[in-house]
């Protein structure tokens, strides 16, 4: 038979058959992730479906990440509802302040190579960095997966993304990811999976891979899976019991298309309001004042991101521009712990940063700092839709941690390679 | 099987779920009958007030991109809109629509304007979409497989109540 892509192989293995793109399969799901934003509705569906027990509670995890901390009676109510359901059914809950669902799932080794992961959060695709098929679903599918242990899928075609060439110094993974989203377009990977490979893949650290997989959904990708290699081996080396089963594509696997990414041509970039694919090189951005800088989220809230930002801040003297609010929200408590231990957090705090509890933070206007009327925000996040951060009159720009740090120093969008 | 005739409410490409209903709205309530007053407010703050029961959303490509939040489907239904036509859908919205009994139809929407009357004939053999202003007509194959079965059952809740599991 024809060779298979990684997605075809994983969905075949989990459905007990041999599937190719276009086939509809019913799969056993290895890991089911819910959040405080999606699980409350899922609990409602679960009960209306007649659910009395979770099929396999050991495969289900909830994270209280979107409303961290809860800022209203309603959000506190969602948390209590999720906790009560979890207690009744034996589901593990990551509490308020422990971090973002897919970040926790990856850093605690819940996601292993070859797994099928579904999460009621579109950025579940982030877990593809672990060589897993991971995809976002809604609350009703989350309920069905909890009830039956299974979910149906149409096996996607795959776009093979070949990373090639030397990434210039000063070009961060975020710049590569934004460029990829721009190249594909907002719906360019609709119904399709991405596979990341190529001669330069080895130059992408595990954290870099999380950034590229994360942003793939902004081009509509159903999953964004990295080929196994030494970087993956190093990530799973610390797993205690089960290191998973890495999956490589077959020779002769069929791809919808191949996209070669010439890294040497990519420099610092910015996504302009109000779409993540509205990307331009930073040199072509008109002079733009920035009032708030947000360092955080499942795209840009990891240790390496803060180190990248801090290096730019320290090189530029560490004095924030007047009128700029710098908001720091680590993606997880583990990230926060490491940043506290190595001194990063205290350095950022001394510069005047507002440091908040780990979680989704200000990304989608559900917790944390809401920008004021007419404010321009430069953010390490993944979405800059109008009103995304809770104020329809604010304008959100997306960039790398380095570019965000440079703007914090100058109060304007600034090329991080040449800070003022 | 069924027919539907309704007024087209025209939207563009890449309408994301935050535009359909903002995340900050759903943090106060998940009740779609309250949330429906904010339907598509980021596109047009006056939109919700002008919706009439039976209206049809008509979008370009990649409708429902972004967040997988399911209120983006339930709030459309609560507003009285039973059908969405789009050049293409983001997959998470497409699944959420089917799971709640909101009918998503992929078709060529390029000639449909705001206010056009659209007549749909929904038969087991396929769905025919007619634009009464232009006479434009397109027939789409019925949704097959599990997705078709879920839609025919009226949504995922009734499907799983009946089947107990996904049946291929």
Interface residues (C-beta under 8 A of the other chain):
Chain A: X24 X25 X26 X37 X38 X40 X41 X44 X45 X48 X49 X50 X66 X67 X72 X74 X75 X120 X121 X122 X136 X137 X138 X139 X140 X141 X143 X144 X147 X148 X150 X151 X152 X154 X186 X187 X190 X191 X218 X220 X222 X275 X364 X365 X366 X383 X385 X386 X387 X388 X390 X392
Chain B: X13 X14 X16 X18 X19 X22 X23 X24 X26 X27 X28 X29 X30 X41 X42 X61 X62 X65 X66 X67 X68 X69 X70 X71 X73 X88 X89 X90 X91 X92 X95 X96 X99 X100 X145 X146 X147 X155 X156 X157 X160 X161 X164 X165 X166 X167 X168
